[in-house]
Amino acid sequence: MVGSEVIYIEVSRIADREKRQKVCILYSISNSNVAVGADVEKRAIDLEKLGFNPFDVLYISCAGKSKVDVLLTTDDILLRKAVQNIGVLNVRVRNPVKWLIEVI
């Protein structure tokens, strides 16, 4: 599991204290962390031109940089956009429940 500066920022913005604590526990098991540098920013700018929102392009860019097998998200808008742009992305974007069913 790979984390990033972007995930940390978004988790810190969760208003519900209990939910934020649970997400922090899950986040703490990540075995590496991707920093947002010029390479990630450049890729994010290119992806944003395709209509992805700013946080999502950073997630995708960080996932691509770290060469993860899959970026898991429950964000339906991100999932739809990823399907529409599958040929441009350098990472698979999947719903965690559907992905888990596939790998089991």
C-alpha positions as CSV (number, residue, x, y, z in Angstrom):
1,M,0.0,0.0,0.0
2,V,1.4,3.4,-1.0
3,G,0.5,6.7,0.5
4,S,1.2,10.2,-0.6
5,E,1.2,13.8,0.5
6,V,-2.1,14.2,-1.3
7,I,-3.8,11.5,0.7
8,Y,-2.5,13.0,4.0
9,I,-3.9,16.4,3.1
10,E,-7.3,15.0,2.2
11,V,-7.5,12.8,5.3
12,S,-6.7,15.8,7.5
13,R,-9.7,17.6,6.0
14,I,-12.2,14.9,7.2
15,A,-14.5,16.8,9.6
16,D,-15.8,13.7,11.4
17,R,-13.1,13.0,14.1
18,E,-14.0,9.3,14.4
19,K,-14.0,8.7,10.7
20,R,-10.7,10.6,10.3
21,Q,-9.1,8.5,13.0
22,K,-10.2,5.3,11.3
23,V,-8.8,6.5,8.0
24,C,-5.6,7.5,9.7
25,I,-5.2,4.0,11.0
26,L,-5.7,2.5,7.6
27,Y,-3.3,5.1,6.1
28,S,-0.6,4.2,8.7
29,I,-0.1,0.8,7.2
30,S,1.2,2.2,3.9
31,N,4.8,1.0,3.3
32,S,5.9,4.0,1.2
33,N,5.0,7.6,0.6
34,V,5.1,9.5,-2.7
35,A,6.1,13.1,-2.5
36,V,4.6,15.6,-4.9
37,G,7.4,17.0,-7.0
38,A,7.8,18.6,-10.4
39,D,7.2,15.3,-12.2
40,V,3.9,14.6,-10.4
41,E,2.8,18.2,-10.9
42,K,3.5,18.1,-14.7
43,R,1.6,14.9,-15.1
44,A,-1.3,16.3,-13.0
45,I,-1.5,19.4,-15.2
46,D,-1.8,17.2,-18.3
47,L,-4.5,15.0,-16.7
48,E,-6.5,18.0,-15.4
49,K,-6.9,19.1,-19.1
50,L,-8.9,15.8,-19.5
51,G,-11.5,17.0,-17.0
52,F,-10.2,15.3,-13.8
53,N,-10.5,17.3,-10.6
54,P,-7.3,18.7,-9.0
55,F,-7.1,16.2,-6.1
56,D,-7.8,13.2,-8.4
57,V,-5.0,14.2,-10.9
58,L,-2.6,14.3,-8.0
59,Y,-3.8,10.8,-6.8
60,I,-3.4,9.4,-10.3
61,S,0.0,11.1,-10.8
62,C,1.3,9.8,-7.5
63,A,0.0,6.3,-8.2
64,G,1.7,6.3,-11.6
65,K,5.0,7.5,-10.2
66,S,5.0,4.8,-7.6
67,K,4.0,2.2,-10.2
68,V,1.2,0.7,-8.1
69,D,-0.8,-2.1,-9.6
70,V,-4.1,-0.3,-9.0
71,L,-5.5,2.9,-7.5
72,L,-8.5,2.1,-5.4
73,T,-11.3,4.6,-4.9
74,T,-15.0,4.8,-4.1
75,D,-15.3,8.1,-6.0
76,D,-17.8,7.3,-8.8
77,I,-16.9,10.4,-10.7
78,L,-13.2,9.5,-10.7
79,L,-14.0,5.9,-11.7
80,R,-16.1,7.0,-14.7
81,K,-13.4,9.5,-15.8
82,A,-10.8,6.8,-15.5
83,V,-12.8,4.5,-17.7
84,Q,-13.2,7.2,-20.3
85,N,-9.5,7.9,-20.3
86,I,-8.1,4.4,-19.8
87,G,-5.7,4.7,-22.7
88,V,-4.0,7.8,-21.3
89,L,-3.7,6.7,-17.6
90,N,-0.6,4.8,-16.5
91,V,-2.5,3.1,-13.6
92,R,-5.7,1.1,-13.3
93,V,-8.4,2.8,-11.2
94,R,-10.9,0.5,-9.6
95,N,-13.6,0.3,-6.9
96,P,-12.1,-1.5,-3.9
97,V,-15.0,-3.9,-3.5
98,K,-15.1,-4.9,-7.2
99,W,-11.3,-5.2,-7.3
100,L,-11.3,-7.4,-4.2
101,I,-13.9,-9.7,-5.7
102,E,-11.8,-10.0,-8.9
103,V,-8.6,-10.9,-7.1
104,I,-10.2,-13.4,-4.7
